[in-house]
Amino acid sequence: MARRCHLTGTDPLFGHSVSHSNRKTNRRFDPNLQQTTLYSDALRRNVGLRVTTRALRSVTKSGGIDAYLLAVDDVKLAPKGLQLKRAVKRALRGKAGPSA
């Protein structure tokens, strides 16, 4: 399983550990990923996602997973997040059907 955020697409970064003698060894900076379950009002179900704590804060601040997905640009979403956004839009479009 790839260490990648399902919403933001954050990947591991690479760099060096630098010792006191200035010797450099390769290292990897992994994102702080957490397995979480978020409730989608539009889809009326729980959605299990692997997201960074930073993305989780953004979701909370915007008022839920639906509001976050609708507010953020498509370019900034990972493939799984984009797929979820399309599902939410479809569900909301079906809800607001033709009025009499």
RAQUIDA-V841253 format. One record per backbone hydrogen bond with DSSP energy under -0.5 kcal/mol. CO is the residue of the C=O (numbers start at 1). NH is the residue of the N-H. Records with the same first field share a line. If there is no record, write none. Layout:
CO->NH + NH
This chain:
2->4
5->9
6->81
7->78
10->5
13->29
15->27
16->18
17->19 + 25
19->22
23->19
25->17
27->15
28->30
29->13
31->33
32->53
34->36 + 51
36->38 + 49
38->40 + 47
39->41
40->44 + 45
45->40
46->48
47->38 + 49
49->36 + 51
50->6
51->34
52->56
53->57
54->58
55->59
56->60
57->61
58->62
59->63 + 64
60->63
64->68
65->69
66->70
67->71
68->72
73->76
74->77
78->82
79->83
80->84
81->85
82->86
83->87
84->88
85->89
86->90
87->91
88->92
89->93
90->94
91->95
92->96
94->97
